[in-house]
Amino acid sequence: MLVPLTRQKFEQVVPLIATGLQYKYYWGKFSNFLQRLLISVVAVVVILLITVIFKLEFASIVFVFGIISAFFWLWYPVFQASMRNLQCRRYKYGGFFRGRVLDWWITDQLIGKTETVNNKGELVIVENREKQINLEIGDDTGFSIEFVAPLRPAHKVITRGQIAEMVVMSNRPDLSSIDEFSDIYFPNRDLWVSDYPFLRRDFFNEVGRRLREDQQQKPRRRRRRVED
């Protein structure tokens, strides 16, 4: 089932400003925080040196740039997530898709290599690999997509035939060509599968709930007409 979303509803489920989950995603590991903090310190020092050397008199402007630089470590994840959200919101049309798991499988993905030296002084290259879950989601019309995300312990409950929901994006009003799609939600398990959390999950769940209620009411109306 593929239901077009109004532009207003599409922009509600795909936020412009980073959500808490999106901020957490781009916050990264402790090493990422240290990198941002180092950039902040260096930027503040550079601004101070330029101010002293060139004897700048634009105190208010220097102060603003100083504040922005000092808190770079804090606001940069918001900027990264918001830019990624903006890429999705550039698509003209969005739709709510509900299908089923046609197939799933596990793969190993090479995410990086690290060079180190062993006890003998020999250079050793260590491959960093991450297990990923691959999902094929489709419906009765023949439409299907393949989705890849890091494997998590919660994914063990996923089975073939389970209902899966997501938002799809396109530049065609009939959604005949899908250019991008969001993370996947399994309503029967209240489970999200994703790498990056594209959606405002509260709004998405509300959209899904209403569509499920509409589907349940339609057969009842038909039965009442027959009885009448």
Helices and strands as residue ranges (DSSP letters): E 2-5, H 7-13, H 20-27, H 30-54, H 59-70, H 72-89, E 93-117, E 123-138, E 144-150, G 153-157, E 163-170, E 180-181, E 184-186, E 191-193, H 201-227
